[in-house]
């Protein structure tokens, strides 16, 4: 892991830590970078689910789904 010195907005870092549930600056920055880095993969999964050829939009199938 490389050591890099950067200026970070304290308010943004605090908000990110709350959102991510992290307790240290290092954990917050690393978790945020990881999430941003994997964003396109998560979006691709959501798009695959959205466009999946399934029976969820078929009213008769769904009417019988819970019987």
Residue, then its C-alpha position, 0 to 999 in steps of 0.5 A: x500500500x502506498x502512502x500518499x499525502x492529500x488534503x481532505x475536506x473534513x466535513x466530507x470525510x466525517x459524512x462519509x465515515x457516518x455513511x460507511x460506518x467506518x471509524x478511522x480516516x484510513x478505513x473511510x478513504x479506502x472503503x470509499x475508493x473501493x466502492x467507487x472502483x466497483x460502482x460499474x460492476x454493481x450497475x452492470x448487475x442491476x442492469x442485468x436484473x432490470x433487463x432479465x427475461x423473467x416472469x415478474x412482469x407476467x400478471x397471471x404467473x405472479x398471481x399464482x406465485x404465492x399459492 
